[in-house]
Each structure stands twice: as C-alpha cells, then as structure tokens.
Amino acid sequence: MNCYVHRTAGFLVGGGTYAALKKYEYNEQPDIVGCFVYGLLGSLIAELPDILEPANNPNHRGFYHSAAFIGISGYLLYRLFKNGNVSREWNLICKVAAATYGSHLVLDSSTPRGLPFIKNNF
C-alpha cells in the first residue's frame, strides 16, 4: 500500500473512531471539529509503521508490522485501561491511535506479502 492509502484510511478511521466513542462510550454527540482533528491525528499515526520500518524494499515489514506487535500493544492497552486511572482524553487518544495504527496493519495484511508473525526473515 502507498502512503496516501494509509493516510486516507487513518483519517477515516480516526474520525470515525472518535465519533463512535463519543456517541456510544461517552453518550455525547460528536462534533465535526473533533472528527476532523482526530482524523488528522489518525492520518499521522497510520503512517507510523512505515516510519519505524521504512518501506524501502518489499521485505521491510518487521516487528512493528507483525502480529506479535499487535498482541503486545493490545495487551498493554488493556492493562492501561483496566486500572481506571487514565483520563477520559487520554483514553480517547489511545483508542483512536490504536485503531488507526491497526488500519495500517489491516491494509498491509491484505497484500500478497501479508504480515509476519514476529519479523521478516528475508
């Protein structure tokens, strides 16, 4: 996938996740400015895997593009939110960040190379 696909998906997932969380978790009406701001945040975060592991060759996908990274980061977020000491704003930011980072990996998983379990051995 190219960076424009990841940025667009990140924008849509970021704004959509913000709107869904506001409506269904906080029982508030989402606003257009928040959707746009979280969409911009999402478009930046969706590029993070390729910033950490630049797409300079077809075998660039390593740990930050792996199923292991998804599992570890998901577990850490679960532990973070389970303790209940996270502010509402950070809760929202972390969930939008996780969703938009995940959008990059979902898109990459649909390519012929897919995602490695831990890292590429090529």
N, C-alpha and C positions, 0 to 999 in steps of 0.2 A: 504494500500500500504506500501511496505517496503522502507527503506531509499535509497536503491540502485535504485529503480524505480524512486523515486523523484529526486535523483541526476542526473541520466541519462537524464530524461526529462528536468530538469533545464539546463543541459549542452547544449542539442539540442535547446531548446527554447532560451536560452541566446545567443548562437552563431548565430542562425537563425534570431532573432530579431535585433541583431547588423547588420548583413548583409543586412536585408531588409531596416532598417532605413538609413544606409549609401547609399544604391542604390536609394531608392525611395524618401526619405525625403531630403537628402543632395546631391543627384546626383553625388555621388562619388563611385568609385569601392571599395568594401570591401576587406580587406586583410586577409590572413589566420591567422596571429598573432592576429589581433583584434578579429576574430571569436573565436579563442582558449581562449583568455583572458576573453572575455565576456561570453564564455561558462563556464569557471571556476567560474566566478562571479555568473552566473546563477545556477550552481550546489550548491553553498553555500546558496544562497538566497532561493532556492527551499526547503531547509531544515528548514528554519526559522519558519514556522508554528508549526512544531513538536518540535522545541527548545523552543518556547514560551509556548506551551502546549504539554508537553511530551506525547508520545503515550504509556503510561504505563498501559492503560486499554482501552477496546473498546469504552468507553464513554468519551474519552479525548477531543473531539472536542468542544471547547467553542467559545468565541468571535473571536479569531484570525483565526478560521476556518469557520467563519459564513458569510452569505450573507450580514449582516449588515456591517461587516468589509470591504468587497469588495466595497460596496456602499460608505462608508465614505472615504476610501482611494482613490477611483476613483474620488470622488468629490474634495478632497484636491489636487490631482494631476492636475485635470482640472483647478482649481483656480491658482495653481502654474504656470502652463504653459501659462495660459491666460494673465497674466500680462506682459509676454515677457522679464522679467529681469533675466531669467535663462540662464546660459551659455550653449553653444552647448554640451559641455562634460557632464554637469550635466543633461541636457535634455536626452541625450543618456543613461546615467547610470540609471536615474529614470525610463525611459521607459523599459529598459531591466529588472530592478528589479521588476517592476510591472508585466511584462509578466511572469517572472519566478516564482514569488510568486503565481501568478494566476495559473500556471501549476500545482502546488501542490494541490490547491483547486479544480481544474477541475478533477484531478485524484481521489481525495478523494470523490468528488461528485458522481463518478461512482460506489462507493462501496454500499453494502446494507444499511449501516448507513447513507449515504449521508452527507449533510452539514446542520447544524442547521441554523435557521434564525438569531437568536441572540446568544444563547448559549444552551448547552445541559442541560436539567433539570433532568438528571438521577443521 
